[in-house]
Amino acid sequence: MAANTKPPAGAAPVPVLSPRALGRATLERQLLLRRAAMNAKDAVAHLVGLQAQNTKPPYYQLLARLEGFRPAELAELMESREVARIVTLRSTIHTHTADDALTLRPLMQPACDRELGVFRKRLTGVDPDRLRELSRAYVEETPRTPKEIRERLRTEWPDADPRALSTAARCLLPLVQVTPRGVWGRSGGVALTTAEHWLGRAAEAAPGLDAAVPRYLGAFGPASVKDMQTWAGLTRLGEVFERLRPRLVTFRDENGVELFDLPDAPRPAEDTPAPPRLLPEFDNVLLGHADRTRVVPPHLRGLNGVGNQTYGSALVDGFLAALWRLEKTPRDAPAALTVQELRPLTAAERDALTDEAAALLSVTAPATAHGNGYDIRFARFIDLAR
């Protein structure tokens, strides 16, 4: 045990968890060790939302996690307003259940405030309370595009930066992207209204961070204070964990960092098989921790999570091992998916990924299955260290 993990005299040793052990625990809770017999709404709640910076990733996240999932299931939840797309964690767009859209969003206000702070110099003379009032009335009259919101607010503050004005509205109000935006098989630009107006009920009192910590650990644990802060985009959560310490168990990682967990949460053995999974860009499991070595080998950190990412991530044996993307093909050609190896894959691993890719395409591109099959390609390993 490293020096900084040494317990006080007389105390029981604190168990140390390897990256592989941490990965297996998180993959189990992320429904990635086996597909779960769970409906989409329950899965969205269990995972505390689905990253939805782009419109299709929520569907791919559930395809990787749920037994028999079909995109229409999530699409119907969106159209019935049982789930919604809203800015929450890290001040980015997530798909949440209606309950979480109304209660999690207030908890994430500090993250939105930090984003707003970037634009404050461009909002000189703008009264935030007045902006909130004007924006709420405008978008509750009918859903509005960001451009429409900017133009309305510029009539009040013509000298302010237009982009800063619409960003301020998004940060100060719980705005949802209304359908058909984000509905599988349909297209639609961004149009916004308040969560209360769209969901037909007032926001309830948020349950507080003391309730959010166990939910986070239930989906991402074991985890450190910094891990949850990174996931949520919040700071100063140490005091919350300290309050909850009597209800939690603790571990250390191999660097001596203290990890918290729920006492009865699953922690599979580190040799538990982890089947290959094709995850979309910005999948929750890749962004849920400050230390991502439980799923991302250290030399690949940042490779799949920066910029306007267009590649998905392929997990093999529980770790990032390849990237993937759908290729544009002629209408009468087979659907094509390319896997870019990030380490040399064995023949068995390529076969398993081929099966996973075919299963994905059978759901997302079923029209091509009639006689044409699928075109699943492998781009072989390129040594990134060179």
SVG drawing of the C-alpha trace seen along z (x, -y; Angstrom):
<svg xmlns="http://www.w3.org/2000/svg" viewBox="-49 -50 57 66">
<polyline fill="none" stroke="black" stroke-width="0.4" points="0.0,0.0 1.4,-3.4 2.4,-5.8 -0.6,-8.1 -3.0,-5.2 -1.8,-4.0 -4.7,-4.0 -4.5,-5.3 -2.9,-3.0 -5.3,-0.2 -7.7,-0.9 -8.5,1.8 -6.5,1.5 -8.4,-0.4 -8.9,1.9 -7.1,0.7 -8.9,1.1 -7.1,1.5 -8.2,-0.3 -9.6,3.0 -11.6,3.6 -12.9,0.0 -13.8,0.5 -15.7,3.7 -17.7,2.0 -18.6,-1.0 -19.4,1.2 -21.8,3.2 -23.6,0.1 -23.6,-1.3 -25.4,1.8 -22.4,2.6 -21.3,6.0 -24.6,7.5 -27.6,5.9 -30.3,5.2 -34.0,6.2 -35.0,2.6 -37.3,0.2 -35.8,-3.0 -37.3,-5.4 -36.0,-3.4 -32.6,-3.2 -32.5,-7.0 -33.3,-7.5 -30.8,-4.9 -28.0,-6.4 -28.9,-10.0 -29.4,-11.1 -27.9,-10.4 -25.3,-12.8 -27.1,-14.4 -24.8,-17.0 -25.8,-15.4 -29.2,-14.0 -28.5,-10.3 -26.1,-9.4 -28.9,-8.8 -30.2,-6.0 -26.8,-4.4 -26.2,-4.6 -29.4,-2.6 -28.6,-0.2 -25.4,0.8 -27.1,1.2 -30.6,2.6 -31.9,6.0 -34.2,5.6 -34.1,1.8 -35.5,0.1 -35.1,-3.6 -38.9,-4.0 -39.1,-3.4 -37.0,-6.5 -38.6,-8.5 -42.1,-7.8 -40.9,-8.9 -39.7,-12.2 -42.9,-12.8 -45.0,-12.1 -42.7,-14.4 -41.7,-11.7 -38.1,-12.6 -36.6,-15.8 -33.4,-17.3 -32.1,-20.0 -28.8,-21.6 -27.8,-20.1 -24.5,-18.3 -21.4,-20.3 -23.7,-22.9 -24.2,-20.5 -27.3,-19.0 -28.6,-15.7 -31.7,-13.6 -33.4,-13.3 -36.6,-12.0 -39.2,-14.7 -38.7,-14.4 -34.9,-14.9 -35.3,-17.7 -37.2,-19.6 -35.1,-18.7 -31.5,-18.2 -31.4,-21.4 -31.5,-23.7 -28.7,-21.7 -26.5,-22.3 -27.1,-26.1 -23.5,-26.8 -22.2,-25.1 -24.5,-27.2 -23.4,-30.3 -19.7,-29.6 -20.6,-29.4 -22.5,-32.6 -19.4,-34.2 -17.4,-33.7 -19.8,-36.1 -20.3,-38.7 -18.0,-41.3 -20.3,-41.1 -23.4,-41.8 -22.5,-45.1 -25.7,-47.0 -27.9,-43.9 -30.1,-43.2 -30.1,-39.4 -33.5,-39.4 -35.1,-41.4 -33.5,-39.2 -34.8,-36.1 -38.3,-37.6 -38.4,-38.7 -37.0,-35.3 -39.4,-33.3 -42.5,-35.2 -41.2,-35.0 -40.4,-31.2 -43.5,-30.2 -45.7,-32.0 -44.4,-29.5 -41.1,-27.6 -38.4,-29.9 -35.2,-29.3 -31.9,-30.7 -31.9,-33.3 -35.4,-34.4 -34.4,-34.7 -31.4,-36.8 -33.4,-39.1 -36.0,-39.6 -33.4,-40.4 -31.5,-42.8 -34.6,-45.0 -34.0,-45.5 -30.2,-45.6 -29.1,-46.6 -25.5,-47.1 -25.0,-43.7 -23.3,-40.8 -26.1,-38.7 -24.6,-35.3 -24.1,-36.3 -27.7,-37.3 -29.0,-33.9 -26.4,-32.1 -27.6,-34.1 -31.2,-33.0 -30.1,-29.4 -28.0,-29.7 -30.6,-31.6 -33.6,-29.5 -34.2,-25.7 -34.8,-25.6 -35.7,-22.3 -35.2,-21.5 -38.7,-20.6 -39.6,-17.9 -39.2,-16.9 -35.6,-17.8 -34.0,-14.6 -36.7,-12.2 -35.3,-9.2 -36.3,-9.3 -37.4,-12.9 -35.5,-16.2 -36.0,-19.5 -33.9,-22.5 -33.5,-23.7 -36.5,-25.4 -36.7,-26.2 -39.2,-26.7 -39.0,-26.3 -39.1,-22.8 -42.1,-23.8 -44.1,-24.9 -43.1,-21.9 -43.6,-19.3 -46.9,-20.8 -46.0,-21.2 -44.0,-23.4 -40.5,-22.5 -40.5,-20.7 -38.0,-21.5 -34.7,-19.9 -33.8,-16.9 -30.4,-18.3 -26.9,-17.1 -27.2,-14.6 -29.6,-12.7 -27.6,-13.2 -24.4,-11.7 -25.9,-8.2 -27.4,-8.3 -24.1,-9.2 -22.3,-6.4 -25.1,-4.0 -24.3,-4.7 -20.6,-5.5 -19.0,-4.4 -16.7,-3.7 -15.6,-7.3 -13.7,-10.2 -15.1,-13.6 -13.2,-15.0 -14.8,-12.3 -18.3,-13.5 -17.3,-17.2 -16.0,-16.4 -19.2,-14.6 -21.5,-17.3 -19.4,-20.4 -19.7,-21.4 -17.1,-22.3 -16.8,-21.9 -18.6,-18.6 -16.2,-17.4 -18.4,-18.6 -21.4,-16.7 -19.4,-13.4 -18.2,-14.1 -21.8,-14.4 -22.6,-11.1 -19.5,-9.3 -21.3,-7.3 -23.6,-5.9 -20.8,-5.0 -17.8,-2.7 -14.4,-3.8 -11.6,-2.4 -8.4,-3.8 -7.1,-3.7 -3.6,-2.7 -2.5,-6.4 -3.9,-6.6 -7.0,-8.7 -10.0,-8.0 -13.0,-6.5 -16.5,-6.4 -19.2,-3.9 -22.6,-2.6 -22.2,0.4 -24.4,2.8 -23.4,1.7 -22.0,4.4 -18.2,4.7 -17.5,7.6 -14.2,9.4 -11.7,7.7 -11.5,10.8 -15.3,10.7 -15.7,10.9 -16.6,7.6 -18.1,8.1 -17.3,5.6 -19.6,2.5 -19.9,-0.2 -20.6,-3.5 -21.5,-6.8 -19.4,-10.0 -19.4,-11.5 -20.8,-8.4 -21.5,-8.9 -19.1,-6.1 -16.2,-8.0 -17.0,-11.4 -18.1,-10.4 -14.8,-10.6 -11.8,-12.9 -9.6,-9.8 -10.8,-7.8 -8.2,-5.0 -10.9,-2.6 -12.0,-2.6 -9.5,-4.6 -5.9,-3.5 -3.6,-6.4 -1.9,-6.8 -5.3,-7.2 -6.7,-9.9 -8.3,-12.7 -8.2,-10.9 -12.0,-10.4 -13.3,-13.2 -12.2,-16.6 -13.6,-19.0 -16.6,-18.2 -16.1,-14.5 -17.5,-12.5 -16.2,-9.0 -17.8,-6.6 -15.8,-4.5 -15.4,-0.7 -14.7,1.0 -12.9,4.4 -12.3,6.3 -13.7,3.2 -11.3,0.7 -11.2,-1.7 -9.6,0.2 -10.9,-1.4 -13.0,-4.2 -15.9,-3.7 -18.1,-5.7 -20.9,-5.1 -19.9,-5.9 -22.0,-7.7 -23.0,-5.2 -25.2,-5.3 -28.9,-4.6 -28.8,-1.2 -25.5,-0.2 -25.0,1.7 -24.7,-0.3 -21.0,-0.7 -19.3,-1.0 -15.5,-1.5 -13.6,-0.5 -10.3,-2.2 -8.1,-0.1 -6.2,-1.9 -4.3,1.2 -3.8,4.4 -7.0,6.4 -7.0,10.2 -9.0,12.1 -11.4,13.1 -11.8,9.5 -12.5,8.4 -15.1,11.1 -16.8,10.1 -16.8,6.4 -18.2,7.4 -21.1,9.1 -21.7,6.1 -21.6,3.8 -24.0,6.0 -26.4,5.9 -26.2,2.2 -26.8,1.8 -29.7,4.2 -31.5,1.7 -30.3,-1.6 -30.2,-0.7 -32.6,2.3 -33.6,1.4 -30.1,2.5 -30.5,5.9 -32.6,7.3 -30.1,9.1 -27.3,6.6 -25.9,7.3 -23.5,4.8 -20.1,3.5 -18.1,3.6 -14.5,2.5 -11.4,2.5 -8.7,-0.2 -5.7,1.5 -3.7,0.2 -1.5,-2.9 1.1,-3.5 0.0,-6.8 3.3,-7.1 5.3,-7.6"/>
</svg>
